Structures are given as structure tokens and as C-alpha cells.
Amino acid sequence: MKHIKLQYPVKPKKRQKNNGFDLVKTAKTTSVWFVYLLECLNGKIYTGITINVEARFNKHLTGKGAKFTKMNPPSNIIATKQCKNRSEAVKLEYQIKQLSPAKKRALGLIWNEINQGA
């Protein structure tokens, strides 16, 4: 007599919804990351990294981007800096977070001049 092994269906892993923007898939297919500086309504500066600055800024505006920006709503993007990869972006983000708000603003001005080709 033959033994039949019953197989139970395997549940698929749940995917995190991100308003149609699949960060995991995109992050693996691209190597360009950005460090960005946001000015908040109360004058504070937020520093973060992402592969899509506009989408990330919109997340911050809805209060779902980060705990900091939920408590300190952002008003505008001060500047962005393109990095070769995530590792470079994380290291630069850490260094910038050590700076005073005045130095972050000055850095933003420098980045904007570079981005505009001045």
C-alpha cells in the first residue's frame, strides 16, 4: 500500500504596502541613493536618506515618514546630495546629523550650488 503525504498550502509572505511604490524592489535594482535635508515649520532641520526624494518628502508631509517629522512637520526640501550607494548615504547622513542646524543650512547651500552647476 502506498503512503500519501499530505501537503498543506504555504501562506505567502505579506508584502508591505507603500502607496504603489515598492521600495524593496527598487532599492535592489538601483544603486543611486540620496541624502536630503528638510526644513521643518519650527525651523528644525531633518536629515534622511532615500532612493526617491519626492516620494519620501510626501510621506513626511502625511506624518508617516519618520517620528521626528510627525512631531516637527516639514515645510520644504532644503537640498539633496546624490550618493553612489546606500552605504555611502548612511555614512554621510550620520556625519550630517552631528552638525548644528546652521552648518546643515550652509551645507544645503553648497549642495544647491553644486547641483545647479555653479
Contacts in CASP RR format, 6 or more apart in sequence:
PFRMAT RR
TARGET T0000
AUTHOR 0000-0000-0000
METHOD contacts of the structure
MODEL  1
MKHIKLQYPVKPKKRQKNNGFDLVKTAKTTSVWFVYLLECLNGKIYTGIT
INVEARFNKHLTGKGAKFTKMNPPSNIIATKQCKNRSEAVKLEYQIKQLS
PAKKRALGLIWNEINQGA
16 24 0 8 1.000
19 55 0 8 1.000
21 52 0 8 1.000
21 55 0 8 1.000
23 51 0 8 1.000
26 51 0 8 1.000
26 52 0 8 1.000
27 51 0 8 1.000
27 86 0 8 1.000
30 51 0 8 1.000
31 84 0 8 1.000
31 85 0 8 1.000
32 51 0 8 1.000
32 82 0 8 1.000
32 83 0 8 1.000
32 84 0 8 1.000
33 49 0 8 1.000
33 50 0 8 1.000
33 51 0 8 1.000
33 82 0 8 1.000
33 83 0 8 1.000
33 84 0 8 1.000
33 85 0 8 1.000
33 86 0 8 1.000
33 88 0 8 1.000
33 89 0 8 1.000
34 49 0 8 1.000
34 50 0 8 1.000
34 51 0 8 1.000
34 53 0 8 1.000
34 80 0 8 1.000
34 81 0 8 1.000
34 82 0 8 1.000
34 83 0 8 1.000
34 89 0 8 1.000
35 47 0 8 1.000
35 48 0 8 1.000
35 49 0 8 1.000
35 80 0 8 1.000
35 81 0 8 1.000
35 83 0 8 1.000
35 89 0 8 1.000
35 92 0 8 1.000
35 93 0 8 1.000
35 96 0 8 1.000
36 47 0 8 1.000
36 48 0 8 1.000
36 49 0 8 1.000
36 50 0 8 1.000
36 53 0 8 1.000
36 56 0 8 1.000
36 57 0 8 1.000
36 77 0 8 1.000
36 78 0 8 1.000
36 79 0 8 1.000
36 80 0 8 1.000
36 81 0 8 1.000
37 45 0 8 1.000
37 46 0 8 1.000
37 47 0 8 1.000
37 48 0 8 1.000
37 77 0 8 1.000
37 78 0 8 1.000
37 79 0 8 1.000
37 80 0 8 1.000
37 96 0 8 1.000
37 104 0 8 1.000
37 107 0 8 1.000
37 108 0 8 1.000
37 111 0 8 1.000
38 45 0 8 1.000
38 46 0 8 1.000
38 47 0 8 1.000
38 48 0 8 1.000
38 57 0 8 1.000
38 60 0 8 1.000
38 69 0 8 1.000
38 74 0 8 1.000
38 75 0 8 1.000
38 76 0 8 1.000
38 77 0 8 1.000
38 78 0 8 1.000
39 45 0 8 1.000
39 74 0 8 1.000
39 75 0 8 1.000
39 76 0 8 1.000
39 77 0 8 1.000
39 78 0 8 1.000
40 46 0 8 1.000
40 69 0 8 1.000
40 72 0 8 1.000
40 73 0 8 1.000
40 74 0 8 1.000
40 75 0 8 1.000
41 72 0 8 1.000
41 73 0 8 1.000
41 74 0 8 1.000
41 75 0 8 1.000
42 72 0 8 1.000
43 101 0 8 1.000
44 72 0 8 1.000
44 101 0 8 1.000
45 78 0 8 1.000
45 101 0 8 1.000
45 104 0 8 1.000
45 105 0 8 1.000
46 60 0 8 1.000
46 66 0 8 1.000
46 68 0 8 1.000
46 69 0 8 1.000
46 72 0 8 1.000
46 74 0 8 1.000
47 93 0 8 1.000
47 96 0 8 1.000
47 97 0 8 1.000
47 104 0 8 1.000
48 56 0 8 1.000
48 66 0 8 1.000
48 93 0 8 1.000
49 83 0 8 1.000
49 86 0 8 1.000
49 89 0 8 1.000
49 90 0 8 1.000
49 93 0 8 1.000
50 56 0 8 1.000
53 77 0 8 1.000
53 80 0 8 1.000
56 65 0 8 1.000
57 74 0 8 1.000
57 77 0 8 1.000
59 65 0 8 1.000
60 66 0 8 1.000
60 69 0 8 1.000
60 73 0 8 1.000
60 74 0 8 1.000
61 73 0 8 1.000
61 74 0 8 1.000
63 69 0 8 1.000
63 70 0 8 1.000
63 73 0 8 1.000
64 70 0 8 1.000
78 104 0 8 1.000
78 105 0 8 1.000
78 108 0 8 1.000
79 107 0 8 1.000
79 108 0 8 1.000
79 109 0 8 1.000
79 111 0 8 1.000
79 112 0 8 1.000
79 115 0 8 1.000
80 111 0 8 1.000
80 115 0 8 1.000
81 92 0 8 1.000
81 111 0 8 1.000
83 89 0 8 1.000
83 92 0 8 1.000
96 104 0 8 1.000
96 107 0 8 1.000
99 107 0 8 1.000
END
